[in-house]
Amino acid sequence: MRKHAASNPFAQKRELITVEDVVNSRLVADPLHKLDCCVISDGGAACVVTSAERAADLPNAAVYVLGGAHASTHQMNLSAMADLTVTGAAQCGPLAFRRAGITPADVDVAQLYDSFTITVLLTVEDLGFCAKGEGGAFVEDDGLGLAGRLPTNTDGGGLSACHPGMRGMFLIVESVRQLRGECGETQVPGAAIAVAHGTGGMLSASATLVLGRDAP
């Protein structure tokens, strides 16, 4: 995330960091350290949703909603979770993919809500990009980098770019920019399918949106 943020002139945190920097930063809630936690920002985003017909003559290329789903799993508190390692992404992710007619292997770029580093690992697993318990190995060796297994949070994410509260809007905006080829140094070549996944509450609400460059 920080490597991507370094190429984003609007990112709040752009200086590169190492694994050692993260584990040596102040402990917040064991095992999470300060650099495992999202930044706090001002800012805002907007999305325009209309029909394909109305979008046909707009100056910017349309991006298509291929599928979506949401899930609520428990009352607000984390103590109400049936399993701390399973989020609502395990429910709404596969459903959104089925509605879009895709599999995780078809996804070119992902924008995943990253309130904490663990949120990304849980989401990658629950969306089916890897098996449960294999998230750590999946993200190793720049697995979420631009040339990795799943290019993720190409603007730097909530851990580095911005987190003004409604981070989910930025996931959609960055997905659209990727599919339009507007991301400059952090553009994923040939990106045709993007997934935006947001997590709300205390990991109690989840939503997955599948966007495509081409009309379904």
CYANA upper distance limits for C-alpha pairs under 8 A (distance plus 0.5 A):
  1 MET  CA      5 ALA  CA      6.70
  1 MET  CA    152 THR  CA      8.15
  1 MET  CA    153 ASN  CA      6.79
  1 MET  CA    154 THR  CA      7.58
  1 MET  CA    155 ASP  CA      8.14
  1 MET  CA    156 GLY  CA      4.97
  1 MET  CA    157 GLY  CA      6.55
  1 MET  CA    159 LEU  CA      7.35
  1 MET  CA    160 SER  CA      6.97
  2 ARG  CA      6 ALA  CA      6.68
  2 ARG  CA     13 LYS  CA      7.86
  2 ARG  CA     14 ARG  CA      6.97
  2 ARG  CA     15 GLU  CA      7.89
  2 ARG  CA     16 LEU  CA      6.55
  2 ARG  CA     17 ILE  CA      7.49
  2 ARG  CA    156 GLY  CA      6.15
  2 ARG  CA    159 LEU  CA      8.05
  2 ARG  CA    160 SER  CA      6.18
  3 LYS  CA      7 SER  CA      7.78
  3 LYS  CA     14 ARG  CA      8.22
  3 LYS  CA     16 LEU  CA      6.72
  3 LYS  CA    156 GLY  CA      7.76
  4 HIS  CA      8 ASN  CA      7.36
  4 HIS  CA    145 GLY  CA      8.38
  4 HIS  CA    153 ASN  CA      8.08
  4 HIS  CA    154 THR  CA      5.96
  4 HIS  CA    155 ASP  CA      6.35
  4 HIS  CA    156 GLY  CA      5.41
  4 HIS  CA    186 THR  CA      7.02
  5 ALA  CA      9 PRO  CA      8.31
  5 ALA  CA     11 ALA  CA      6.12
  5 ALA  CA     13 LYS  CA      7.30
  5 ALA  CA     14 ARG  CA      5.78
  5 ALA  CA    154 THR  CA      7.93
  5 ALA  CA    155 ASP  CA      6.08
  5 ALA  CA    156 GLY  CA      4.49
  5 ALA  CA    157 GLY  CA      8.13
  5 ALA  CA    160 SER  CA      6.59
  5 ALA  CA    161 ALA  CA      6.28
  6 ALA  CA     11 ALA  CA      8.00
  6 ALA  CA     13 LYS  CA      8.07
  6 ALA  CA     14 ARG  CA      4.73
  6 ALA  CA     15 GLU  CA      6.76
  6 ALA  CA     16 LEU  CA      7.33
  6 ALA  CA    156 GLY  CA      8.22
  7 SER  CA     14 ARG  CA      8.05
  7 SER  CA    155 ASP  CA      8.49
  7 SER  CA    185 GLU  CA      6.90
  7 SER  CA    186 THR  CA      7.44
  8 ASN  CA     14 ARG  CA      8.04
  8 ASN  CA    155 ASP  CA      6.62
  8 ASN  CA    156 GLY  CA      7.89
  8 ASN  CA    161 ALA  CA      8.21
 10 PHE  CA    161 ALA  CA      7.64
 11 ALA  CA    155 ASP  CA      7.84
 11 ALA  CA    156 GLY  CA      7.39
 11 ALA  CA    160 SER  CA      7.01
 11 ALA  CA    161 ALA  CA      4.40
 11 ALA  CA    162 CYS  CA      6.82
 12 GLN  CA     39 VAL  CA      8.38
 12 GLN  CA     41 SER  CA      8.22
 12 GLN  CA    160 SER  CA      6.66
 12 GLN  CA    161 ALA  CA      5.54
 12 GLN  CA    162 CYS  CA      6.45
 13 LYS  CA    160 SER  CA      5.45
 13 LYS  CA    161 ALA  CA      6.61
 14 ARG  CA    160 SER  CA      7.55
 14 ARG  CA    161 ALA  CA      8.30
 17 ILE  CA     21 ASP  CA      6.46
 17 ILE  CA     22 VAL  CA      7.93
 18 THR  CA     22 VAL  CA      7.07
 19 VAL  CA     23 VAL  CA      6.88
 20 GLU  CA     24 ASN  CA      6.37
 21 ASP  CA     25 SER  CA      6.55
 21 ASP  CA     35 LEU  CA      8.37
 22 VAL  CA     33 HIS  CA      7.19
 22 VAL  CA     34 LYS  CA      7.86
 22 VAL  CA     35 LEU  CA      5.68
 22 VAL  CA     36 ASP  CA      7.27
 23 VAL  CA     33 HIS  CA      6.96
 23 VAL  CA     35 LEU  CA      8.43
 24 ASN  CA     33 HIS  CA      8.30
 25 SER  CA     33 HIS  CA      6.30
 25 SER  CA     34 LYS  CA      6.20
 25 SER  CA     35 LEU  CA      6.90
 26 ARG  CA     33 HIS  CA      5.97
 26 ARG  CA     34 LYS  CA      5.88
 27 LEU  CA     31 PRO  CA      7.77
 27 LEU  CA     32 LEU  CA      6.72
 27 LEU  CA     33 HIS  CA      4.71
 27 LEU  CA     34 LYS  CA      6.65
 28 VAL  CA     32 LEU  CA      6.35
 28 VAL  CA     33 HIS  CA      5.60
 28 VAL  CA     34 LYS  CA      6.40
 29 ALA  CA     33 HIS  CA      7.34
 32 LEU  CA     36 ASP  CA      6.16
 32 LEU  CA     37 CYS  CA      7.84
 32 LEU  CA    116 PHE  CA      8.48
 33 HIS  CA     37 CYS  CA      7.46
 35 LEU  CA    159 LEU  CA      8.09
 36 ASP  CA    116 PHE  CA      5.87
 36 ASP  CA    117 THR  CA      5.71
 36 ASP  CA    118 ILE  CA      8.46
 36 ASP  CA    159 LEU  CA      7.81
 37 CYS  CA    115 SER  CA      6.65
 37 CYS  CA    116 PHE  CA      5.10
 37 CYS  CA    117 THR  CA      7.34
 37 CYS  CA    159 LEU  CA      6.68
 38 CYS  CA    114 ASP  CA      7.39
 38 CYS  CA    115 SER  CA      5.56
 38 CYS  CA    116 PHE  CA      6.39
 38 CYS  CA    158 GLY  CA      5.59
 38 CYS  CA    159 LEU  CA      4.49
 38 CYS  CA    160 SER  CA      7.39
 38 CYS  CA    162 CYS  CA      8.41
 38 CYS  CA    163 HIS  CA      7.22
 39 VAL  CA    158 GLY  CA      6.73
 39 VAL  CA    159 LEU  CA      6.13
 39 VAL  CA    160 SER  CA      6.87
 39 VAL  CA    161 ALA  CA      8.25
 39 VAL  CA    162 CYS  CA      6.71
 39 VAL  CA    163 HIS  CA      6.29
 40 ILE  CA    162 CYS  CA      7.28
 40 ILE  CA    163 HIS  CA      5.77
 40 ILE  CA    164 PRO  CA      6.58
 40 ILE  CA    165 GLY  CA      8.39
 41 SER  CA    162 CYS  CA      6.03
 41 SER  CA    163 HIS  CA      5.64
 41 SER  CA    164 PRO  CA      5.01
 41 SER  CA    165 GLY  CA      8.35
 42 ASP  CA    162 CYS  CA      8.29
 42 ASP  CA    163 HIS  CA      7.99
 42 ASP  CA    164 PRO  CA      5.47
 43 GLY  CA    162 CYS  CA      8.27
 43 GLY  CA    163 HIS  CA      8.48
 43 GLY  CA    164 PRO  CA      6.09
 44 GLY  CA    164 PRO  CA      7.49
 44 GLY  CA    166 MET  CA      8.42
 45 ALA  CA    169 MET  CA      6.42
 45 ALA  CA    170 PHE  CA      6.79
 45 ALA  CA    173 VAL  CA      8.01
 46 ALA  CA    169 MET  CA      7.31
 46 ALA  CA    173 VAL  CA      8.23
 47 CYS  CA    169 MET  CA      7.93
 47 CYS  CA    172 ILE  CA      8.23
 47 CYS  CA    173 VAL  CA      7.60
 50 THR  CA     54 ARG  CA      7.09
 50 THR  CA     55 ALA  CA      7.20
 51 SER  CA     55 ALA  CA      6.74
 52 ALA  CA     56 ALA  CA      6.58
 52 ALA  CA     62 ALA  CA      7.89
 52 ALA  CA     64 TYR  CA      8.19
 54 ARG  CA     58 LEU  CA      8.29
 55 ALA  CA     62 ALA  CA      6.63
 56 ALA  CA     61 ALA  CA      8.42
 56 ALA  CA     62 ALA  CA      7.62
 58 LEU  CA     62 ALA  CA      8.34
 61 ALA  CA    180 ARG  CA      7.17
 62 ALA  CA    213 ARG  CA      7.99
 63 VAL  CA    176 VAL  CA      6.88
 63 VAL  CA    179 LEU  CA      7.59
 63 VAL  CA    180 ARG  CA      8.15
 63 VAL  CA    211 LEU  CA      7.16
 63 VAL  CA    212 GLY  CA      6.37
 63 VAL  CA    213 ARG  CA      5.74
 63 VAL  CA    214 ASP  CA      7.62
 63 VAL  CA    215 ALA  CA      8.35
 64 TYR  CA    211 LEU  CA      6.02
 64 TYR  CA    212 GLY  CA      5.57
 64 TYR  CA    213 ARG  CA      6.86
 64 TYR  CA    214 ASP  CA      7.24
 64 TYR  CA    215 ALA  CA      6.44
 64 TYR  CA    216 PRO  CA      8.01
 65 VAL  CA    209 LEU  CA      7.92
 65 VAL  CA    210 VAL  CA      6.70
 65 VAL  CA    211 LEU  CA      5.25
 65 VAL  CA    212 GLY  CA      6.95
 66 LEU  CA     99 ARG  CA      7.77
 66 LEU  CA    100 ALA  CA      5.20
 66 LEU  CA    209 LEU  CA      8.35
 66 LEU  CA    210 VAL  CA      5.92
 66 LEU  CA    211 LEU  CA      5.91
 66 LEU  CA    212 GLY  CA      6.75
 66 LEU  CA    216 PRO  CA      7.11
 67 GLY  CA     96 ALA  CA      5.63
 67 GLY  CA     97 PHE  CA      7.15
 67 GLY  CA     98 ARG  CA      8.30
 67 GLY  CA     99 ARG  CA      5.55
 67 GLY  CA    100 ALA  CA      4.85
 67 GLY  CA    209 LEU  CA      6.56
 67 GLY  CA    210 VAL  CA      5.62
 67 GLY  CA    211 LEU  CA      7.73
 68 GLY  CA     92 CYS  CA      8.27
 68 GLY  CA     95 LEU  CA      7.99
 68 GLY  CA     96 ALA  CA      4.83
 68 GLY  CA     97 PHE  CA      8.03
 68 GLY  CA     99 ARG  CA      7.49
 68 GLY  CA    100 ALA  CA      8.03
 68 GLY  CA    207 ALA  CA      7.92
 68 GLY  CA    208 THR  CA      5.96
 68 GLY  CA    209 LEU  CA      4.90
 68 GLY  CA    210 VAL  CA      6.50
 69 ALA  CA     92 CYS  CA      5.51
 69 ALA  CA     93 GLY  CA      7.51
 69 ALA  CA     95 LEU  CA      6.80
 69 ALA  CA     96 ALA  CA      5.52
 69 ALA  CA    207 ALA  CA      6.28
 69 ALA  CA    208 THR  CA      6.01
 69 ALA  CA    209 LEU  CA      7.32
 70 HIS  CA     88 GLY  CA      8.35
 70 HIS  CA     91 GLN  CA      8.37
 70 HIS  CA     92 CYS  CA      5.51
 70 HIS  CA     93 GLY  CA      8.49
 70 HIS  CA    205 ALA  CA      7.96
 70 HIS  CA    206 SER  CA      6.00
 70 HIS  CA    207 ALA  CA      4.54
 70 HIS  CA    208 THR  CA      6.73
 71 ALA  CA     88 GLY  CA      6.00
 71 ALA  CA     89 ALA  CA      7.94
 71 ALA  CA     91 GLN  CA      6.96
 71 ALA  CA     92 CYS  CA      6.08
 71 ALA  CA    205 ALA  CA      6.30
 71 ALA  CA    206 SER  CA      5.77
 71 ALA  CA    207 ALA  CA      6.89
 72 SER  CA     88 GLY  CA      6.81
 72 SER  CA    204 SER  CA      6.14
 72 SER  CA    205 ALA  CA      4.97
 72 SER  CA    206 SER  CA      6.94
 73 THR  CA     81 MET  CA      8.01
 73 THR  CA     87 THR  CA      7.98
 73 THR  CA     88 GLY  CA      6.39
 73 THR  CA    204 SER  CA      5.86
 73 THR  CA    205 ALA  CA      7.01
 74 HIS  CA     80 ALA  CA      6.53
 74 HIS  CA     81 MET  CA      6.53
 74 HIS  CA    204 SER  CA      5.94
 75 GLN  CA     80 ALA  CA      6.73
 75 GLN  CA    204 SER  CA      7.05
 76 MET  CA     80 ALA  CA      7.90
 76 MET  CA    201 GLY  CA      6.41
 76 MET  CA    202 MET  CA      5.90
 76 MET  CA    203 LEU  CA      8.31
 76 MET  CA    204 SER  CA      6.43
 77 ASN  CA     81 MET  CA      8.04
 77 ASN  CA    202 MET  CA      6.23
 77 ASN  CA    204 SER  CA      8.32
 78 LEU  CA     84 LEU  CA      8.08
 78 LEU  CA    202 MET  CA      6.25
 78 LEU  CA    203 LEU  CA      7.56
 78 LEU  CA    204 SER  CA      8.32
 81 MET  CA    204 SER  CA      8.38
 85 THR  CA    122 LEU  CA      7.01
 86 VAL  CA     90 ALA  CA      7.44
 86 VAL  CA    122 LEU  CA      7.31
 86 VAL  CA    126 ASP  CA      7.32
 87 THR  CA    122 LEU  CA      7.55
 87 THR  CA    123 THR  CA      7.79
 87 THR  CA    126 ASP  CA      7.35
 87 THR  CA    203 LEU  CA      6.96
 87 THR  CA    204 SER  CA      7.90
 87 THR  CA    206 SER  CA      8.14
 88 GLY  CA     92 CYS  CA      6.86
 88 GLY  CA    126 ASP  CA      8.39
 88 GLY  CA    203 LEU  CA      8.11
 88 GLY  CA    204 SER  CA      7.48
 88 GLY  CA    205 ALA  CA      6.86
 88 GLY  CA    206 SER  CA      5.73
 88 GLY  CA    207 ALA  CA      8.43
 89 ALA  CA     93 GLY  CA      5.56
 89 ALA  CA     94 PRO  CA      8.47
 89 ALA  CA    123 THR  CA      6.71
 89 ALA  CA    126 ASP  CA      5.86
 89 ALA  CA    127 LEU  CA      6.25
 89 ALA  CA    197 HIS  CA      8.36
 89 ALA  CA    206 SER  CA      6.33
 89 ALA  CA    207 ALA  CA      7.56
 89 ALA  CA    208 THR  CA      7.80
 90 ALA  CA     94 PRO  CA      7.29
 90 ALA  CA    123 THR  CA      8.47
 90 ALA  CA    126 ASP  CA      4.82
 90 ALA  CA    127 LEU  CA      6.22
 90 ALA  CA    128 GLY  CA      8.20
 91 GLN  CA     95 LEU  CA      7.21
 92 CYS  CA     96 ALA  CA      6.49
 92 CYS  CA    206 SER  CA      7.58
 92 CYS  CA    207 ALA  CA      6.83
 92 CYS  CA    208 THR  CA      6.67
 93 GLY  CA     97 PHE  CA      6.73
 93 GLY  CA    126 ASP  CA      7.90
 93 GLY  CA    127 LEU  CA      5.56
 93 GLY  CA    128 GLY  CA      8.39
 93 GLY  CA    207 ALA  CA      8.08
 93 GLY  CA    208 THR  CA      6.08
 94 PRO  CA     98 ARG  CA      6.67
 94 PRO  CA    127 LEU  CA      6.98
 94 PRO  CA    128 GLY  CA      7.97
 95 LEU  CA     99 ARG  CA      6.72
 96 ALA  CA    100 ALA  CA      6.67
 96 ALA  CA    208 THR  CA      6.75
 96 ALA  CA    209 LEU  CA      7.18
 96 ALA  CA    210 VAL  CA      7.31
 97 PHE  CA    101 GLY  CA      6.50
 97 PHE  CA    102 ILE  CA      5.75
 97 PHE  CA    103 THR  CA      6.50
 97 PHE  CA    104 PRO  CA      8.05
 97 PHE  CA    210 VAL  CA      7.56
 98 ARG  CA    102 ILE  CA      6.70
 98 ARG  CA    103 THR  CA      7.99
100 ALA  CA    210 VAL  CA      7.21
102 ILE  CA    106 ASP  CA      6.60
102 ILE  CA    107 VAL  CA      8.48
103 THR  CA    107 VAL  CA      7.87
104 PRO  CA    127 LEU  CA      8.04
104 PRO  CA    128 GLY  CA      6.85
104 PRO  CA    129 PHE  CA      6.14
105 ALA  CA    129 PHE  CA      7.92
106 ASP  CA    193 ILE  CA      7.59
107 VAL  CA    150 LEU  CA      8.30
107 VAL  CA    192 ALA  CA      8.44
107 VAL  CA    193 ILE  CA      5.79
107 VAL  CA    194 ALA  CA      6.38
107 VAL  CA    195 VAL  CA      7.38
108 ASP  CA    150 LEU  CA      7.38
108 ASP  CA    151 PRO  CA      7.65
108 ASP  CA    188 VAL  CA      8.12
108 ASP  CA    191 ALA  CA      5.87
108 ASP  CA    192 ALA  CA      6.99
108 ASP  CA    193 ILE  CA      5.95
108 ASP  CA    194 ALA  CA      6.46
109 VAL  CA    150 LEU  CA      6.61
109 VAL  CA    151 PRO  CA      5.53
109 VAL  CA    152 THR  CA      6.47
109 VAL  CA    175 SER  CA      8.12
109 VAL  CA    178 GLN  CA      8.34
109 VAL  CA    188 VAL  CA      7.62
109 VAL  CA    191 ALA  CA      7.23
109 VAL  CA    193 ILE  CA      7.33
109 VAL  CA    194 ALA  CA      5.46
109 VAL  CA    195 VAL  CA      7.12
110 ALA  CA    150 LEU  CA      7.31
110 ALA  CA    151 PRO  CA      6.72
110 ALA  CA    152 THR  CA      5.23
110 ALA  CA    153 ASN  CA      6.96
110 ALA  CA    175 SER  CA      7.88
110 ALA  CA    194 ALA  CA      6.10
110 ALA  CA    195 VAL  CA      5.30
110 ALA  CA    196 ALA  CA      6.45
110 ALA  CA    197 HIS  CA      8.42
111 GLN  CA    152 THR  CA      5.95
111 GLN  CA    153 ASN  CA      5.16
111 GLN  CA    154 THR  CA      7.84
111 GLN  CA    157 GLY  CA      8.18
111 GLN  CA    171 LEU  CA      5.67
111 GLN  CA    172 ILE  CA      8.14
111 GLN  CA    174 GLU  CA      7.79
111 GLN  CA    175 SER  CA      7.13
111 GLN  CA    194 ALA  CA      8.16
111 GLN  CA    195 VAL  CA      6.70
111 GLN  CA    196 ALA  CA      5.26
111 GLN  CA    197 HIS  CA      6.93
112 LEU  CA    120 VAL  CA      7.03
112 LEU  CA    123 THR  CA      7.84
112 LEU  CA    152 THR  CA      7.44
112 LEU  CA    153 ASN  CA      6.87
112 LEU  CA    157 GLY  CA      8.27
112 LEU  CA    171 LEU  CA      7.37
112 LEU  CA    195 VAL  CA      8.44
112 LEU  CA    196 ALA  CA      6.41
112 LEU  CA    197 HIS  CA      5.48
112 LEU  CA    198 GLY  CA      6.85
113 TYR  CA    119 THR  CA      7.72
113 TYR  CA    120 VAL  CA      7.39
113 TYR  CA    157 GLY  CA      7.85
113 TYR  CA    158 GLY  CA      7.52
113 TYR  CA    167 ARG  CA      7.56
113 TYR  CA    168 GLY  CA      7.25
113 TYR  CA    171 LEU  CA      7.87
113 TYR  CA    197 HIS  CA      6.68
113 TYR  CA    198 GLY  CA      5.52
113 TYR  CA    199 THR  CA      6.54
114 ASP  CA    118 ILE  CA      8.44
114 ASP  CA    119 THR  CA      6.10
114 ASP  CA    120 VAL  CA      6.00
114 ASP  CA    157 GLY  CA      7.01
114 ASP  CA    158 GLY  CA      6.01
114 ASP  CA    159 LEU  CA      6.83
115 SER  CA    119 THR  CA      6.84
115 SER  CA    158 GLY  CA      6.72
115 SER  CA    159 LEU  CA      7.33
116 PHE  CA    120 VAL  CA      7.63
116 PHE  CA    159 LEU  CA      7.57
117 THR  CA    121 LEU  CA      7.32
117 THR  CA    159 LEU  CA      8.35
118 ILE  CA    122 LEU  CA      6.69
119 THR  CA    123 THR  CA      6.58
120 VAL  CA    124 VAL  CA      6.57
121 LEU  CA    125 GLU  CA      6.86
121 LEU  CA    135 GLY  CA      5.65
121 LEU  CA    136 GLY  CA      7.32
121 LEU  CA    139 VAL  CA      8.48
122 LEU  CA    126 ASP  CA      6.49
122 LEU  CA    135 GLY  CA      7.62
123 THR  CA    127 LEU  CA      6.36
124 VAL  CA    128 GLY  CA      7.09
124 VAL  CA    129 PHE  CA      6.08
124 VAL  CA    130 CYS  CA      7.26
124 VAL  CA    135 GLY  CA      7.00
125 GLU  CA    129 PHE  CA      6.34
125 GLU  CA    130 CYS  CA      5.71
125 GLU  CA    131 ALA  CA      6.30
125 GLU  CA    132 LYS  CA      5.83
125 GLU  CA    133 GLY  CA      7.81
125 GLU  CA    134 GLU  CA      7.68
125 GLU  CA    135 GLY  CA      6.31
126 ASP  CA    132 LYS  CA      7.65
130 CYS  CA    134 GLU  CA      6.70
130 CYS  CA    135 GLY  CA      7.03
130 CYS  CA    138 PHE  CA      7.37
131 ALA  CA    135 GLY  CA      7.89
134 GLU  CA    138 PHE  CA      6.65
135 GLY  CA    139 VAL  CA      6.82
136 GLY  CA    140 GLU  CA      6.86
138 PHE  CA    143 GLY  CA      6.55
138 PHE  CA    149 ARG  CA      8.15
139 VAL  CA    143 GLY  CA      4.74
139 VAL  CA    144 LEU  CA      6.21
139 VAL  CA    149 ARG  CA      8.47
142 ASP  CA    147 ALA  CA      8.42
142 ASP  CA    148 GLY  CA      6.33
143 GLY  CA    147 ALA  CA      8.28
143 GLY  CA    148 GLY  CA      4.78
143 GLY  CA    149 ARG  CA      5.47
143 GLY  CA    150 LEU  CA      6.75
143 GLY  CA    151 PRO  CA      7.87
144 LEU  CA    148 GLY  CA      5.80
144 LEU  CA    149 ARG  CA      6.74
144 LEU  CA    150 LEU  CA      5.50
144 LEU  CA    151 PRO  CA      5.12
144 LEU  CA    152 THR  CA      5.65
145 GLY  CA    149 ARG  CA      8.17
145 GLY  CA    150 LEU  CA      7.56
145 GLY  CA    151 PRO  CA      5.44
145 GLY  CA    152 THR  CA      7.11
146 LEU  CA    150 LEU  CA      8.20
146 LEU  CA    151 PRO  CA      5.29
146 LEU  CA    152 THR  CA      8.06
146 LEU  CA    154 THR  CA      8.14
146 LEU  CA    186 THR  CA      7.32
146 LEU  CA    187 GLN  CA      8.13
146 LEU  CA    188 VAL  CA      6.56
147 ALA  CA    151 PRO  CA      7.23
147 ALA  CA    188 VAL  CA      8.35
151 PRO  CA    188 VAL  CA      7.82
153 ASN  CA    157 GLY  CA      5.38
153 ASN  CA    171 LEU  CA      8.20
153 ASN  CA    174 GLU  CA      8.47
154 THR  CA    174 GLU  CA      7.92
154 THR  CA    186 THR  CA      6.45
154 THR  CA    187 GLN  CA      8.19
155 ASP  CA    161 ALA  CA      6.75
155 ASP  CA    174 GLU  CA      7.38
155 ASP  CA    186 THR  CA      8.00
156 GLY  CA    160 SER  CA      5.62
156 GLY  CA    161 ALA  CA      5.15
156 GLY  CA    162 CYS  CA      8.40
157 GLY  CA    161 ALA  CA      5.71
157 GLY  CA    162 CYS  CA      7.15
157 GLY  CA    163 HIS  CA      8.47
158 GLY  CA    162 CYS  CA      5.53
158 GLY  CA    163 HIS  CA      5.43
158 GLY  CA    167 ARG  CA      7.43
159 LEU  CA    163 HIS  CA      8.22
162 CYS  CA    167 ARG  CA      8.17
163 HIS  CA    167 ARG  CA      5.98
166 MET  CA    170 PHE  CA      8.42
167 ARG  CA    171 LEU  CA      7.31
167 ARG  CA    198 GLY  CA      8.34
168 GLY  CA    172 ILE  CA      7.25
168 GLY  CA    196 ALA  CA      8.43
168 GLY  CA    197 HIS  CA      7.97
168 GLY  CA    198 GLY  CA      5.81
168 GLY  CA    199 THR  CA      8.36
169 MET  CA    173 VAL  CA      6.84
170 PHE  CA    174 GLU  CA      6.48
171 LEU  CA    175 SER  CA      6.63
171 LEU  CA    196 ALA  CA      6.05
171 LEU  CA    197 HIS  CA      7.84
171 LEU  CA    198 GLY  CA      8.19
172 ILE  CA    176 VAL  CA      6.71
172 ILE  CA    196 ALA  CA      6.46
173 VAL  CA    177 ARG  CA      6.77
174 GLU  CA    178 GLN  CA      6.64
175 SER  CA    179 LEU  CA      6.81
175 SER  CA    194 ALA  CA      6.27
175 SER  CA    195 VAL  CA      7.63
175 SER  CA    196 ALA  CA      7.26
175 SER  CA    211 LEU  CA      7.96
176 VAL  CA    180 ARG  CA      6.66
176 VAL  CA    211 LEU  CA      8.20
177 ARG  CA    181 GLY  CA      6.60
177 ARG  CA    182 GLU  CA      5.56
177 ARG  CA    183 CYS  CA      6.55
178 GLN  CA    182 GLU  CA      6.50
178 GLN  CA    183 CYS  CA      6.34
178 GLN  CA    187 GLN  CA      6.66
178 GLN  CA    188 VAL  CA      7.32
178 GLN  CA    191 ALA  CA      7.01
178 GLN  CA    194 ALA  CA      8.35
179 LEU  CA    191 ALA  CA      6.09
179 LEU  CA    192 ALA  CA      6.28
179 LEU  CA    193 ILE  CA      7.63
179 LEU  CA    194 ALA  CA      7.69
179 LEU  CA    212 GLY  CA      7.54
179 LEU  CA    213 ARG  CA      5.88
180 ARG  CA    213 ARG  CA      7.66
181 GLY  CA    187 GLN  CA      6.94
181 GLY  CA    188 VAL  CA      8.43
181 GLY  CA    189 PRO  CA      8.44
181 GLY  CA    190 GLY  CA      8.49
181 GLY  CA    191 ALA  CA      8.14
182 GLU  CA    187 GLN  CA      7.52
183 CYS  CA    187 GLN  CA      5.07
191 ALA  CA    213 ARG  CA      8.28
192 ALA  CA    212 GLY  CA      6.20
192 ALA  CA    213 ARG  CA      5.44
192 ALA  CA    214 ASP  CA      7.66
193 ILE  CA    210 VAL  CA      7.68
193 ILE  CA    211 LEU  CA      6.34
193 ILE  CA    212 GLY  CA      5.12
193 ILE  CA    213 ARG  CA      6.93
194 ALA  CA    210 VAL  CA      6.46
194 ALA  CA    211 LEU  CA      5.71
194 ALA  CA    212 GLY  CA      6.86
195 VAL  CA    208 THR  CA      7.53
195 VAL  CA    209 LEU  CA      6.23
195 VAL  CA    210 VAL  CA      5.18
195 VAL  CA    211 LEU  CA      6.73
196 ALA  CA    208 THR  CA      6.40
196 ALA  CA    209 LEU  CA      5.69
196 ALA  CA    210 VAL  CA      7.06
196 ALA  CA    211 LEU  CA      8.39
197 HIS  CA    206 SER  CA      7.77
197 HIS  CA    207 ALA  CA      6.14
197 HIS  CA    208 THR  CA      4.92
197 HIS  CA    209 LEU  CA      6.77
198 GLY  CA    206 SER  CA      6.20
198 GLY  CA    207 ALA  CA      5.81
198 GLY  CA    208 THR  CA      7.08
199 THR  CA    203 LEU  CA      6.49
199 THR  CA    204 SER  CA      7.96
199 THR  CA    205 ALA  CA      6.21
199 THR  CA    206 SER  CA      5.03
199 THR  CA    207 ALA  CA      7.15
200 GLY  CA    204 SER  CA      6.71
200 GLY  CA    205 ALA  CA      5.34
200 GLY  CA    206 SER  CA      6.64
201 GLY  CA    205 ALA  CA      6.45
212 GLY  CA    216 PRO  CA      8.37
